[in-house]
Amino acid sequence: MKLKPYHSSILATAAALGLAAWPLFFPDAFLYFQVLGMACLYGTLALAWSIYALSGAISLGHAAFFGLGAYGSALLNHYWHWSPFLTIFLGSLASVSFGLLWSLFFRRLRGVYLGLASLAAVEIPRVIIDNWDALTYGSMGMTGLGKLPTLSLGSWQLAFGSDLKAQYYLLIAVVIGATILYKLAMGSRWGWALRAVRENETAATMMGIRVNRERTKALLCSSYLTGVCGALYAHILGLIEPALVFSLHVSALPLIFTIFGGRTLFFGPVLGALLLYPLEQLVFQPLFPSGHAAVYGLVIILTILFFPRGIAAWITARKSA
């Protein structure tokens, strides 16, 4: 029996309901709220990366978009004192601007050359921000950023900046919204055009698909959503510095989560983040404080060897057996 198309949606919906209901059973588990909330943020980041990867492009430089979104929002909040809910969406336009330059200069690069160029591209905004002390405070970073504001819904007060439970629900809403948009994009004509570009650019061109235009659209969507993730990260922490938001770690995480969860299903990147990040924070680090990175790497290697299409694909294959 084959797995019907809507079964993936049912699995994803069940997972979302499980995440939403979890705090009802563990209302005082604030560490878990924080860890799972960040897992939702990284799941959104993995989805953003996957939008660009859907066109066949492998980026190792998404930390540039993450960091620019973080600094764009932080600067607007610091100097103009605008609400973080406004600066998050406006500040992320800095990521889109860099995405336009990326698409202009890297449009002829493919494969490993694009990967290496994207990795090097992270250094451009990092070095500029690191040395522009008058505006960005340089390598010292920016502290005292505005926390996420409180939202009033009748008698409910959702203090996203101070209440970890409210913050957790906000990040769940963000990742669910991003997942729905990603699924709609995958099923649209544009999504199929990106798949055609990924499989064979020459054939896609012969079919009338403008390869560079479609890939640029994917990059701009990806860069904006990545910038939103960076901006959220900045206001959740209340501080940023170049070494934190422009790190190789940030560029590698969405790739790792997508490989672990699976890129063939729309919820694969999110599943990877929701499984792997809590494992690292709540299991590997407490049990192996000195060697948790080695255990983390071993888990990823074993996943690639035994589940090459990711955990999500393995789960759906088991359901169809």
PyMOL commands that set and color helices and strands:
alter all, ss='L'
color gray80, all
select helices_A, chain A and resi 5-25+30-53+63-80+84-91+93-105+111-121+123-131+133-136+138-140+164-187+189-199+201-206+211-237+242-245+248-261+268-287+292-306+311-320
alter helices_A, ss='H'
color red, helices_A
select strands_A, chain A and resi 142-143+150-153+156-159+239-240
alter strands_A, ss='S'
color yellow, strands_A
deselect
rebuild
show_as cartoon
